Amino acid sequence: MTSLTEQSIAASRLPGRGRPARKSAYKKIRRHWQLYAVIALPMIYLITFKYVPMAGILIAFKDYNVVQGIWGSPWAGFKYFNQFFESPNFWLYINNTLGISLYGLAVGFPAPILLALALNEVRNGLFKKSVQLVTYAPYFISTVIMVSILILTLSPNVGIVSKLFQWMGVENTNFMGMPGLFKSIYVWSDVWQYTGYGAIIYIAALAGVNPELYESAKVDGASRIQKIVNIDIPSLIPVTTILLILNLGNVMKLGFEKVYLMQNPLNLQTSEVISTYVYKVGLLSSSFSFSTAIGFFNSVINLILLVSVNYLARRLSSTSLW
């Protein structure tokens, strides 16, 4: 005797059984076509500018020639990967890239959280909005303007910092030319520029905390520090975990523009990172295969880090990307 499950499976395979489901899906699309239209635009953007160009990864494994094109160029195997790995300054570029990225993560990641926690305790609405405006405004400064501000501020001749040091009896110092200060200047200027913008998502998360928790804590006589530790911080853990995973997945993806604009012959020892090396050696010399190989190497490392950190987050907590 055939079971009910087997009968239903057999019935679903009959001609015309799949049509009602397709009609139902089509009706849903017609009913909510505005939402699908909104989703379609970013999907088209992602497919056109993110996924289609992935075919260009083949250049990393070929002796690419513009005349012959991607498909007509001869295969080179791992030639350009080995060229990068055997470069005498390979570890210098890796150390500089990781050093700046991890330094920025250690300093820049907690800063928006601390700002959000502090603003959440402010009861004066005008003061709170003023602080938000002042801290958020630097985000709109372009990279070129930001580096220009740094150069002028730290200039040994006309810089405000140099003038202050002169007033204190210290001789002029070229801060931008000191290799040991490059990472700190880069990271702390980023903290100043992006902390206010990064705090927005944490402020939004704190706004969603149940007010009854604060009332219960107040009845129990909890101090502000105890409220922050036992209510605010636990409510931020899911958002913090997701953002930390995303940030760790981009450790090797250090911004090119700011580093390149801040570089000079004096600080090149600590400022030369993978992205600037690719630009100088790969693109300026028209070695497209070499630059693509390094970019592919960067992407693979970032993917491994993203998957590994997400796995650890899923094992240690209930929050993860997937």
Salt bridges, closest charged atoms under 4 A:
ASP63 OD1 - LYS79 NZ 3.33
GLU121 OE1 - ARG224 NE 3.70
ASP190 OD1 - LYS258 NZ 2.66
GLU272 OE2 - LYS280 NZ 3.26
